[in-house]
């Protein structure tokens, strides 16, 4: 892959990394909010608990995505960026434009998703 394309993907990944770090930090701070539940009625307590759980789950998704972005940045540094982890073929540039942290080519991603559906279904 050309150096200018690699630099483009690096910028995309660094920007996504920055965004995710901010999001993970916000959800962690909200979840740690020290609120006095003793002065709220049960409805308010339930709403607060639901909101915290919802944001915690969002934070988990962001943390997983952050891990994938970090892995993609490491691959860039190692010279392995843009290769499918399953078959070793190049990942299409259109796919990398949409998901610069993609680990698999589209064919392997479909196969993996089908295998997961078969395992759970």
VEXLUMDREN-49469 format. One record per residue (C-alpha): y, x, z negated; residue number from 1. Coordinates in steps of 0.5 Angstrom, whole numbers, plus 2048, in hexadecimal, padded with zeros to 3 digits. Last residue first. Example, Ala and Ser with C-alpha at 12.3 -4.5 7.8 and 13.67 -1.06 7.14 Angstrom:
// VEXLUMDREN-49469
pt yy 7FE	xx 81B	zz 7F2	num 2
pt yy 7F7	xx 819	zz 7F0	num 1
This chain:
// VEXLUMDREN-49469
pt yy 7D6	xx 7C7	zz 7E0	num 121
pt yy 7D9	xx 7CD	zz 7DC	num 120
pt yy 7D5	xx 7D2	zz 7DF	num 119
pt yy 7D5	xx 7CF	zz 7E6	num 118
pt yy 7DD	xx 7CE	zz 7E5	num 117
pt yy 7DD	xx 7D5	zz 7E3	num 116
pt yy 7D9	xx 7D8	zz 7E9	num 115
pt yy 7DE	xx 7D4	zz 7EE	num 114
pt yy 7E4	xx 7D7	zz 7EA	num 113
pt yy 7E1	xx 7DE	zz 7EB	num 112
pt yy 7DF	xx 7DC	zz 7F3	num 111
pt yy 7E6	xx 7DA	zz 7F4	num 110
pt yy 7E9	xx 7E0	zz 7F1	num 109
pt yy 7E5	xx 7E4	zz 7F5	num 108
pt yy 7E7	xx 7E1	zz 7FB	num 107
pt yy 7EE	xx 7E1	zz 7F9	num 106
pt yy 7EE	xx 7E9	zz 7F8	num 105
pt yy 7EE	xx 7EA	zz 7F0	num 104
pt yy 7F2	xx 7ED	zz 7EB	num 103
pt yy 7F8	xx 7E9	zz 7EC	num 102
pt yy 7FE	xx 7EC	zz 7E8	num 101
pt yy 803	xx 7EC	zz 7EE	num 100
pt yy 801	xx 7E4	zz 7EE	num 99
pt yy 805	xx 7E1	zz 7F4	num 98
pt yy 808	xx 7E7	zz 7F8	num 97
pt yy 801	xx 7EA	zz 7F6	num 96
pt yy 7FD	xx 7E4	zz 7F9	num 95
pt yy 802	xx 7E5	zz 800	num 94
pt yy 800	xx 7ED	zz 800	num 93
pt yy 7F9	xx 7EB	zz 800	num 92
pt yy 7F4	xx 7EF	zz 7FB	num 91
pt yy 7F1	xx 7F5	zz 7FE	num 90
pt yy 7EA	xx 7F5	zz 7FD	num 89
pt yy 7E6	xx 7F8	zz 7F7	num 88
pt yy 7E1	xx 7F2	zz 7F7	num 87
pt yy 7E2	xx 7F0	zz 7EF	num 86
pt yy 7E8	xx 7F4	zz 7ED	num 85
pt yy 7EC	xx 7F2	zz 7F3	num 84
pt yy 7F1	xx 7F8	zz 7F5	num 83
pt yy 7F8	xx 7F7	zz 7F5	num 82
pt yy 7FA	xx 7FC	zz 7F0	num 81
pt yy 7F5	xx 802	zz 7EF	num 80
pt yy 7FA	xx 807	zz 7EF	num 79
pt yy 7F9	xx 809	zz 7E8	num 78
pt yy 801	xx 807	zz 7E7	num 77
pt yy 800	xx 801	zz 7EB	num 76
pt yy 7FA	xx 7FF	zz 7E7	num 75
pt yy 7FD	xx 800	zz 7E0	num 74
pt yy 803	xx 7FB	zz 7E3	num 73
pt yy 7FD	xx 7F6	zz 7E5	num 72
pt yy 7FA	xx 7F7	zz 7DE	num 71
pt yy 801	xx 7F6	zz 7DA	num 70
pt yy 802	xx 7EF	zz 7DF	num 69
pt yy 7FB	xx 7ED	zz 7DD	num 68
pt yy 7FC	xx 7EE	zz 7D5	num 67
pt yy 803	xx 7EA	zz 7D6	num 66
pt yy 7FF	xx 7E4	zz 7D9	num 65
pt yy 7FA	xx 7E4	zz 7D3	num 64
pt yy 800	xx 7E5	zz 7CE	num 63
pt yy 804	xx 7DF	zz 7D2	num 62
pt yy 7FE	xx 7DB	zz 7D2	num 61
pt yy 7FD	xx 7DC	zz 7CA	num 60
pt yy 804	xx 7DA	zz 7C9	num 59
pt yy 804	xx 7D4	zz 7CD	num 58
pt yy 7FE	xx 7D2	zz 7C8	num 57
pt yy 803	xx 7D4	zz 7C2	num 56
pt yy 808	xx 7D0	zz 7C5	num 55
pt yy 804	xx 7CA	zz 7C5	num 54
pt yy 801	xx 7CC	zz 7BE	num 53
pt yy 808	xx 7CC	zz 7BB	num 52
pt yy 80A	xx 7C6	zz 7BE	num 51
pt yy 804	xx 7C2	zz 7BC	num 50
pt yy 806	xx 7C5	zz 7B5	num 49
pt yy 80D	xx 7C3	zz 7B5	num 48
pt yy 80B	xx 7BC	zz 7B8	num 47
pt yy 806	xx 7BB	zz 7B2	num 46
pt yy 80B	xx 7BD	zz 7AD	num 45
pt yy 811	xx 7B8	zz 7B0	num 44
pt yy 80C	xx 7B2	zz 7B0	num 43
pt yy 809	xx 7B4	zz 7A8	num 42
pt yy 811	xx 7B4	zz 7A6	num 41
pt yy 814	xx 7BA	zz 7A5	num 40
pt yy 817	xx 7BD	zz 79F	num 39
pt yy 811	xx 7C1	zz 79D	num 38
pt yy 810	xx 7C4	zz 7A4	num 37
pt yy 815	xx 7C9	zz 7A2	num 36
pt yy 816	xx 7CD	zz 7A8	num 35
pt yy 815	xx 7D4	zz 7A9	num 34
pt yy 814	xx 7D6	zz 7B0	num 33
pt yy 80E	xx 7DA	zz 7B2	num 32
pt yy 80C	xx 7D6	zz 7B8	num 31
pt yy 813	xx 7D6	zz 7BB	num 30
pt yy 813	xx 7DE	zz 7BA	num 29
pt yy 80D	xx 7DF	zz 7BE	num 28
pt yy 80E	xx 7DA	zz 7C3	num 27
pt yy 815	xx 7DD	zz 7C5	num 26
pt yy 812	xx 7E4	zz 7C4	num 25
pt yy 80C	xx 7E2	zz 7C9	num 24
pt yy 812	xx 7DF	zz 7CE	num 23
pt yy 816	xx 7E6	zz 7CE	num 22
pt yy 810	xx 7EA	zz 7CF	num 21
pt yy 80E	xx 7E6	zz 7D5	num 20
pt yy 815	xx 7E6	zz 7D8	num 19
pt yy 815	xx 7EE	zz 7D7	num 18
pt yy 80E	xx 7EE	zz 7DA	num 17
pt yy 80F	xx 7EA	zz 7E0	num 16
pt yy 815	xx 7EE	zz 7E2	num 15
pt yy 811	xx 7F5	zz 7E1	num 14
pt yy 80C	xx 7F1	zz 7E6	num 13
pt yy 811	xx 7EF	zz 7EB	num 12
pt yy 814	xx 7F6	zz 7EB	num 11
pt yy 80D	xx 7FA	zz 7EB	num 10
pt yy 80B	xx 7F5	zz 7F1	num 9
pt yy 811	xx 7F7	zz 7F5	num 8
pt yy 810	xx 7FE	zz 7F3	num 7
pt yy 809	xx 7FE	zz 7F6	num 6
pt yy 80C	xx 7FB	zz 7FC	num 5
pt yy 811	xx 800	zz 7FD	num 4
pt yy 80B	xx 805	zz 7FC	num 3
pt yy 807	xx 803	zz 802	num 2
pt yy 800	xx 800	zz 800	num 1
